[in-house]
Amino acid sequence: MFTHSKEKPNRCQFCNKGFACDSNRKKHELVHLDNKVFKCKVPGCKEGFNYYTSLQMHVQSVHCDEKFGCSLCAKRYSSVSLCCACPGSRAHTRVYTET
């Protein structure tokens, strides 16, 4: 295994990017395929994704109720992590606190 060395003998067949671990190469190669195996099951939505986590983020950000709000503005988000402009974000806070 080449995890802690700089050797990356496993190459992507599409872009030649190197990976120390063959399983990471296989996961990466999904990016190049048009076969989106994870389909959104919300009626009317035709989105598809290569990764299950991408599907989960899509469903949460597009189809879930917006329940997390910023205390400085009226913006609302479906999760704390998607609330990039939440009060904890220095850039967002700076916009509302600068005069």
Residue pairs with C-beta under 8 A, 6 or more apart in sequence:
1 20
1 21
2 8
2 9
2 20
2 21
3 20
3 21
5 20
7 20
8 18
8 19
8 20
9 18
9 20
10 18
10 19
10 20
10 21
10 22
10 24
10 25
11 17
11 18
11 19
11 25
12 18
12 19
12 25
12 28
12 29
12 32
13 29
14 29
14 32
15 32
17 28
19 25
19 28
30 50
30 51
31 50
33 50
36 48
36 49
36 50
37 48
37 49
37 50
38 48
38 49
38 50
38 51
38 52
38 54
38 55
39 46
39 47
39 48
39 49
39 55
40 46
40 47
40 48
40 49
40 55
40 58
40 59
40 63
42 59
42 63
45 62
45 63
47 55
47 58
47 62
49 55
49 58
57 82
60 78
60 79
60 82
61 77
61 78
61 79
61 82
64 78
64 79
65 78
66 76
66 77
66 78
67 76
67 78
68 76
68 77
68 78
68 79
68 80
68 82
68 83
68 86
69 75
69 76
69 77
70 76
70 83
70 85
70 86
70 87
70 92
71 87
72 87
72 92
72 93
72 96
73 85
73 96
75 83
75 85
77 83
77 86
80 86
84 92
85 91
85 92
86 92
87 93
